[in-house]
Amino acid sequence: MSPQVKKRVRALKNLMVAQDEIKLRFLADTHLLQLKYQKEYEPYFNKETDIIQGKYEPVKEDYSSSEEADVQLPRYNEKREIGLESCEQEPKGIPNFWRIFMNFMHWNICAYFIRPHDQDILSHLSDIRYNRSKEYIGFTVEFYFTPNEWFNNHLLTLKFEERLFDERLENMNKICRLLGHSTNYVTTGCEIHWNTGKKISVTIKRKNLLS
């Protein structure tokens, strides 16, 4: 490039850096606003969890009249008439709700995380929470589990922290800038305390003695 073109390129770079500073202030202000409204969402999240886990049974005021026919259960006499007197006991809450939810979202945010061998573990999911903190710009996803045979953790976390620029991802940053995005998520997972022989990320290879 000629000296004049190089000057123009440097000028563009300085303009991008200046925009990053504005972006950082925007992210900080947006983060504080999200923290404010997170507190207002909390009672709704708690009630959702109670319904899913069977700790709270929705009353008529919780669902519209148009949906009432869908959730109304047959009376005892009707059960006998249709041969349901020996049916299983009504389950608590919504069984396997989070497992179904995670698979439904598989095409979207979970495509790189869920594998077929994860399905049995997902059946022990009891709650998923999304939290932000004043300590960093970003969010943490919390996965709560009931006791299971794979690991001892009651809670698994995945932290997503926003970074404006990361030298290790220089090429990706260039693409993000062109697309109008200048942030990267740095993810940090917690330590999983696997039970002996239950770590699903370990593959055991057996040597064929006949070969």
PLY file of the C-alpha trace (Angstrom):
ply
format ascii 1.0
element vertex 211
property float x
property float y
property float z
element edge 210
property int vertex1
property int vertex2
end_header
0.00 0.00 0.00
1.07 3.55 -0.61
1.82 5.83 2.36
-1.48 7.65 1.86
-3.48 4.38 1.92
-1.62 3.24 5.05
-2.60 6.50 6.77
-6.23 5.91 5.87
-6.07 2.36 7.22
-4.56 3.59 10.50
-7.28 6.23 10.71
-9.94 3.50 10.30
-8.30 1.44 13.03
-8.31 4.42 15.43
-12.00 5.00 14.68
-12.74 1.35 15.48
-10.88 1.60 18.79
-12.85 4.73 19.66
-16.08 2.86 18.92
-14.96 0.05 21.24
-14.75 2.54 24.10
-18.34 3.63 23.42
-19.38 0.01 23.15
-17.85 -0.74 26.55
-19.85 2.05 28.20
-22.98 0.84 26.41
-22.45 -2.72 27.64
-21.88 -1.51 31.20
-25.07 0.56 31.21
-27.08 -2.25 29.58
-25.73 -4.73 32.11
-26.91 -2.56 35.03
-30.35 -2.29 33.44
-30.52 -6.07 33.01
-29.54 -6.52 36.66
-32.39 -4.23 37.69
-35.03 -6.19 35.78
-33.57 -9.55 36.75
-34.94 -8.93 40.26
-38.43 -8.35 38.84
-38.29 -11.61 36.87
-37.21 -13.64 39.92
-40.71 -14.27 41.43
-41.95 -15.58 38.05
-38.92 -17.86 37.68
-39.50 -19.23 41.19
-43.15 -19.97 40.46
-42.24 -21.69 37.19
-39.77 -23.89 39.05
-42.37 -24.77 41.69
-44.87 -25.82 38.99
-42.28 -27.93 37.15
-41.12 -29.65 40.34
-44.66 -30.22 41.62
-44.32 -27.91 44.62
-47.21 -25.74 43.43
-50.40 -26.79 41.67
-51.79 -24.09 39.33
-55.24 -22.78 40.23
-57.89 -21.51 37.87
-56.46 -17.98 37.96
-53.14 -19.26 36.62
-54.49 -20.36 33.25
-57.00 -18.85 30.85
-60.52 -20.19 30.38
-59.69 -21.23 26.80
-57.07 -23.66 28.12
-59.23 -25.05 30.93
-60.68 -27.87 28.82
-57.18 -29.06 27.92
-55.99 -29.42 31.50
-59.24 -30.67 33.07
-58.91 -34.28 34.30
-61.76 -36.84 33.96
-63.89 -37.48 37.05
-63.67 -40.82 38.86
-66.83 -42.24 37.20
-65.51 -41.22 33.79
-62.23 -43.03 34.53
-64.14 -46.25 35.25
-66.18 -45.89 32.05
-63.11 -45.55 29.87
-61.16 -48.24 31.75
-58.67 -46.00 33.53
-59.32 -47.19 37.09
-55.95 -48.99 37.06
-54.02 -46.06 35.58
-50.78 -44.97 37.18
-50.72 -42.30 39.85
-50.68 -38.75 38.52
-47.01 -37.60 38.37
-45.79 -34.58 40.27
-45.11 -31.42 38.30
-43.97 -31.83 34.71
-41.73 -34.92 34.37
-38.55 -34.51 32.29
-39.43 -30.89 31.55
-35.82 -29.66 31.35
-34.70 -32.66 29.34
-37.41 -31.94 26.75
-36.58 -28.24 26.87
-32.87 -28.80 26.27
-33.58 -31.09 23.33
-36.05 -28.60 21.89
-33.36 -25.92 22.07
-30.77 -28.33 20.64
-30.86 -26.67 17.22
-30.22 -23.28 18.77
-27.93 -22.65 21.74
-27.11 -26.22 22.77
-26.03 -27.72 19.44
-22.39 -27.98 20.51
-23.08 -29.30 24.01
-25.73 -32.04 23.93
-24.78 -35.51 22.72
-26.82 -38.75 22.72
-25.01 -40.04 25.81
-26.10 -36.92 27.71
-29.79 -37.81 27.61
-29.85 -39.92 30.79
-28.00 -37.19 32.69
-30.44 -34.54 31.45
-33.30 -36.50 32.99
-31.88 -35.42 36.38
-32.06 -31.70 35.57
-34.30 -30.00 38.14
-33.85 -26.33 37.25
-31.96 -23.93 34.98
-31.24 -20.36 36.06
-29.77 -17.42 34.16
-28.00 -14.87 36.35
-26.03 -11.70 35.93
-23.59 -10.23 38.42
-22.17 -6.80 39.24
-18.70 -8.33 39.18
-18.47 -8.74 35.40
-20.31 -7.96 32.16
-21.97 -11.14 31.00
-24.03 -13.88 32.59
-23.86 -17.31 34.21
-26.12 -20.24 33.39
-26.79 -22.47 36.41
-27.84 -26.11 35.96
-29.34 -27.78 39.04
-29.40 -31.59 39.29
-31.06 -34.14 41.50
-28.79 -36.91 42.94
-27.55 -39.17 40.17
-24.99 -41.88 39.41
-22.68 -39.73 37.25
-21.43 -36.89 39.46
-21.75 -35.43 42.96
-22.41 -31.81 41.96
-25.77 -30.37 42.88
-25.02 -27.35 40.69
-23.06 -26.96 37.43
-22.29 -23.48 36.10
-21.20 -22.04 32.77
-19.99 -18.45 32.86
-20.10 -16.19 29.78
-18.00 -13.04 30.17
-17.98 -10.37 27.47
-14.62 -9.10 26.23
-14.28 -6.28 23.74
-11.11 -7.52 22.12
-9.02 -10.64 22.44
-5.64 -10.76 20.68
-5.88 -14.56 20.53
-8.94 -14.22 18.29
-7.68 -11.46 16.03
-9.15 -12.86 12.80
-12.53 -13.47 14.44
-12.49 -9.93 15.81
-11.96 -8.57 12.32
-15.02 -10.45 11.09
-17.06 -9.29 14.08
-16.12 -5.70 13.39
-17.26 -5.97 9.78
-20.57 -7.42 10.95
-21.04 -4.67 13.49
-20.13 -6.77 16.55
-17.03 -6.14 18.61
-17.47 -8.43 21.59
-16.41 -11.98 22.39
-17.73 -14.32 25.06
-15.09 -16.00 27.17
-16.68 -19.10 28.68
-15.66 -20.73 31.95
-17.15 -23.97 33.22
-17.06 -25.30 36.76
-15.28 -28.45 37.90
-17.41 -31.58 37.67
-16.87 -34.15 40.42
-17.40 -37.36 38.48
-18.11 -40.63 40.22
-15.60 -43.43 39.58
-15.98 -44.83 36.08
-18.81 -42.46 35.16
-16.95 -39.67 33.37
-18.68 -39.57 29.97
-15.86 -37.63 28.28
-13.43 -40.54 28.76
-13.25 -43.16 26.01
-11.85 -46.58 26.91
-10.01 -48.27 24.05
-9.36 -52.00 24.22
-6.50 -53.56 22.37
-7.40 -56.43 20.07
-5.05 -59.25 21.06
-5.76 -61.13 17.82
-4.48 -58.34 15.58
0 1
1 2
2 3
3 4
4 5
5 6
6 7
7 8
8 9
9 10
10 11
11 12
12 13
13 14
14 15
15 16
16 17
17 18
18 19
19 20
20 21
21 22
22 23
23 24
24 25
25 26
26 27
27 28
28 29
29 30
30 31
31 32
32 33
33 34
34 35
35 36
36 37
37 38
38 39
39 40
40 41
41 42
42 43
43 44
44 45
45 46
46 47
47 48
48 49
49 50
50 51
51 52
52 53
53 54
54 55
55 56
56 57
57 58
58 59
59 60
60 61
61 62
62 63
63 64
64 65
65 66
66 67
67 68
68 69
69 70
70 71
71 72
72 73
73 74
74 75
75 76
76 77
77 78
78 79
79 80
80 81
81 82
82 83
83 84
84 85
85 86
86 87
87 88
88 89
89 90
90 91
91 92
92 93
93 94
94 95
95 96
96 97
97 98
98 99
99 100
100 101
101 102
102 103
103 104
104 105
105 106
106 107
107 108
108 109
109 110
110 111
111 112
112 113
113 114
114 115
115 116
116 117
117 118
118 119
119 120
120 121
121 122
122 123
123 124
124 125
125 126
126 127
127 128
128 129
129 130
130 131
131 132
132 133
133 134
134 135
135 136
136 137
137 138
138 139
139 140
140 141
141 142
142 143
143 144
144 145
145 146
146 147
147 148
148 149
149 150
150 151
151 152
152 153
153 154
154 155
155 156
156 157
157 158
158 159
159 160
160 161
161 162
162 163
163 164
164 165
165 166
166 167
167 168
168 169
169 170
170 171
171 172
172 173
173 174
174 175
175 176
176 177
177 178
178 179
179 180
180 181
181 182
182 183
183 184
184 185
185 186
186 187
187 188
188 189
189 190
190 191
191 192
192 193
193 194
194 195
195 196
196 197
197 198
198 199
199 200
200 201
201 202
202 203
203 204
204 205
205 206
206 207
207 208
208 209
209 210
